[in-house]
Amino acid sequence: MRQIGWTAALVIGLALSQAHSPAAAYDEVARAQERADLFMALKAASTEKIAAAAVSAIWEHWQTAPDADAQRLLNDAQLHLRAARFDLAMQRLDTLVSSEPDYAEGWNTRATALFMQEKYDESLSDVETTLLLEPRHFGALSGKAMILEIQGRTDGLPLIRRRLSDISPVLFGSDTP
């Protein structure tokens, strides 16, 4: 088990060191392989600390948009969300998902904005799009669980728990969500 921990830490470290290089920022094939490696490390993590490092690295990947314009839209939307300026955030996010429909984090961020406005059905729709594009998106899965719970639709929660546990037994093992 200790070997898995060191291997996971090495994979995470390598991915983090490459995450912000200009070449890696726009090479989606290489980035997809790095994410796959990070998800393997997350699944194999033997401690919460190692798993949390993998989660952080995965979020860094997801937060890197496909191009500079999309990155500006995402960054602006997130600033507006933090300031509860939902109309401005939604304008940026609508533009982002229209211009980059295959960018899962654009959909997930818009789902979050809709959730913050208590527009649960619309949020759930964007969560589903996120999960079609990135089935391992643990943020979207957790958001889906929260929405279903709010709506009293708890029959789908055991499946979400299993999916999260499969992504990371250490972090999402038994009590999630």
LUMLO-556785 format. One record per residue (C-alpha): residue number from 0; chain; x, y, z. Coordinates in Angstrom, 1 decimal. Layout:
// LUMLO-556785
   resi   chain        x        y        z
    NUM       A        X        Y        Z
...
//
This chain:
// LUMLO-556785
   resi   chain        x        y        z
      0       A      0.0      0.0      0.0
      1       A      2.9      2.3      0.7
      2       A      4.2      1.9     -2.8
      3       A      0.8      3.0     -4.2
      4       A      1.0      6.1     -2.0
      5       A      4.4      7.1     -3.4
      6       A      3.4      6.3     -6.9
      7       A      0.3      8.4     -6.6
      8       A      2.3     11.3     -5.1
      9       A      4.8     11.1     -8.0
     10       A      2.0     11.2    -10.6
     11       A      0.3     14.1     -8.9
     12       A      3.6     16.0     -8.6
     13       A      4.4     15.5    -12.3
     14       A      0.9     16.6    -13.4
     15       A      1.1     19.7    -11.2
     16       A      4.5     20.6    -12.6
     17       A      3.1     20.5    -16.1
     18       A     -0.3     21.9    -15.5
     19       A      0.5     25.5    -16.2
     20       A      3.2     25.2    -18.9
     21       A      2.0     26.9    -22.1
     22       A      2.3     23.7    -24.2
     23       A      0.2     21.7    -21.7
     24       A     -2.4     24.4    -21.5
     25       A     -3.6     23.9    -25.0
     26       A     -2.6     20.2    -25.7
     27       A     -5.8     18.5    -24.9
     28       A     -4.5     15.0    -25.8
     29       A     -1.7     15.4    -23.3
     30       A     -4.0     16.9    -20.7
     31       A     -6.5     14.1    -21.1
     32       A     -3.7     11.6    -20.4
     33       A     -2.6     13.6    -17.4
     34       A     -6.2     13.7    -16.0
     35       A     -6.4      9.9    -16.6
     36       A     -3.2      9.5    -14.6
     37       A     -4.5     11.7    -11.9
     38       A     -7.8      9.8    -11.6
     39       A     -5.8      6.6    -11.3
     40       A     -3.7      8.2     -8.6
     41       A     -6.9      9.4     -6.9
     42       A     -8.5      5.9     -7.0
     43       A     -5.3      4.3     -5.7
     44       A     -4.6      6.9     -3.0
     45       A     -4.0      5.3      0.4
     46       A     -4.5      8.4      2.5
     47       A     -6.8     11.4      2.5
     48       A     -3.7     13.7      2.0
     49       A     -2.7     12.0     -1.2
     50       A     -6.3     11.9     -2.5
     51       A     -6.7     15.6     -1.7
     52       A     -3.6     16.4     -3.7
     53       A     -5.0     14.5     -6.7
     54       A     -8.3     16.2     -6.3
     55       A     -6.6     19.6     -6.3
     56       A     -4.6     18.7     -9.4
     57       A     -7.7     17.5    -11.2
     58       A     -9.5     20.8    -10.4
     59       A     -6.5     22.7    -11.8
     60       A     -7.0     20.7    -15.1
     61       A    -10.7     21.3    -15.2
     62       A    -10.2     25.1    -14.5
     63       A     -7.9     25.4    -17.5
     64       A    -10.1     26.4    -20.4
     65       A     -9.5     25.3    -24.0
     66       A     -8.3     28.8    -25.2
     67       A     -7.5     32.3    -23.9
     68       A    -11.0     33.7    -24.6
     69       A    -12.7     30.8    -22.9
     70       A    -10.4     31.2    -19.9
     71       A    -11.3     34.9    -19.6
     72       A    -15.0     34.1    -19.7
     73       A    -14.5     31.4    -17.0
     74       A    -12.4     33.7    -14.8
     75       A    -14.8     36.6    -15.2
     76       A    -17.8     34.4    -14.4
     77       A    -16.2     33.0    -11.3
     78       A    -15.4     36.6    -10.1
     79       A    -19.0     37.6    -10.7
     80       A    -20.3     34.4     -8.8
     81       A    -18.1     35.2     -5.8
     82       A    -19.7     38.7     -5.7
     83       A    -23.2     37.2     -6.2
     84       A    -23.6     39.1     -9.5
     85       A    -25.5     36.2    -11.1
     86       A    -26.7     38.1    -14.2
     87       A    -23.2     39.0    -15.2
     88       A    -21.9     35.5    -14.4
     89       A    -24.6     33.9    -16.4
     90       A    -23.9     36.1    -19.4
     91       A    -20.3     34.9    -19.4
     92       A    -21.2     31.3    -18.8
     93       A    -23.9     31.3    -21.5
     94       A    -21.2     32.6    -23.9
     95       A    -18.7     30.1    -22.7
     96       A    -20.9     27.0    -23.2
     97       A    -22.0     28.3    -26.6
     98       A    -18.5     28.8    -27.8
     99       A    -17.0     25.7    -26.1
    100       A    -19.8     23.2    -25.9
    101       A    -17.3     20.3    -25.2
    102       A    -15.7     22.0    -22.2
    103       A    -17.2     20.2    -19.2
    104       A    -16.1     22.8    -16.6
    105       A    -18.0     25.5    -18.4
    106       A    -21.2     23.5    -18.0
    107       A    -20.3     22.6    -14.4
    108       A    -19.7     26.3    -13.5
    109       A    -23.0     27.3    -15.0
    110       A    -24.7     24.5    -13.1
    111       A    -23.2     25.9     -9.9
    112       A    -24.4     29.4    -10.8
    113       A    -27.9     28.1    -11.4
    114       A    -27.8     26.1     -8.1
    115       A    -26.7     29.3     -6.3
    116       A    -29.9     30.9     -7.7
    117       A    -32.0     27.9     -6.6
    118       A    -32.8     27.1    -10.2
    119       A    -32.4     23.4     -9.5
    120       A    -34.0     21.9    -12.6
    121       A    -31.8     24.0    -14.9
    122       A    -28.8     23.3    -12.8
    123       A    -29.5     19.5    -13.0
    124       A    -29.7     19.8    -16.7
    125       A    -26.2     21.4    -16.9
    126       A    -24.9     18.8    -14.4
    127       A    -26.1     16.1    -16.7
    128       A    -24.3     17.7    -19.6
    129       A    -21.1     18.0    -17.5
    130       A    -21.3     14.3    -16.7
    131       A    -21.8     13.3    -20.3
    132       A    -18.6     15.2    -21.1
    133       A    -16.7     14.1    -18.0
    134       A    -18.3     11.1    -16.3
    135       A    -15.7     11.2    -13.4
    136       A    -16.6     14.8    -12.5
    137       A    -16.9     14.4     -8.7
    138       A    -18.0     18.0     -8.3
    139       A    -20.9     17.5    -10.7
    140       A    -21.8     14.2     -9.1
    141       A    -21.9     15.8     -5.6
    142       A    -24.0     18.7     -7.0
    143       A    -26.4     16.2     -8.5
    144       A    -26.7     14.5     -5.2
    145       A    -27.5     17.8     -3.4
    146       A    -30.1     18.7     -6.0
    147       A    -31.8     15.3     -5.8
    148       A    -31.8     15.5     -2.0
    149       A    -33.3     19.0     -2.1
    150       A    -36.0     17.8     -4.5
    151       A    -36.7     14.8     -2.3
    152       A    -35.6     12.4     -5.1
    153       A    -33.4     10.2     -2.9
    154       A    -33.8      7.0     -5.0
    155       A    -30.8      8.0     -7.2
    156       A    -28.4      8.7     -4.3
    157       A    -27.1      5.2     -3.8
    158       A    -25.9      5.1     -7.4
    159       A    -24.2      8.5     -7.0
    160       A    -22.5      7.2     -3.8
    161       A    -21.2      4.2     -5.7
    162       A    -19.9      6.3     -8.6
    163       A    -18.1      8.6     -6.1
    164       A    -16.7      5.7     -4.1
    165       A    -15.4      4.2     -7.4
    166       A    -13.6      7.5     -8.2
    167       A    -12.0      7.7     -4.7
    168       A    -12.6      5.1     -2.0
    169       A    -10.6      7.1      0.5
    170       A    -12.5     10.4      0.0
    171       A    -15.9      9.3     -1.0
    172       A    -16.1      5.8      0.6
    173       A    -19.1      5.3      2.8
    174       A    -20.7      8.5      3.9
    175       A    -20.9     10.5      0.7
    176       A    -22.9     12.5     -0.2
//
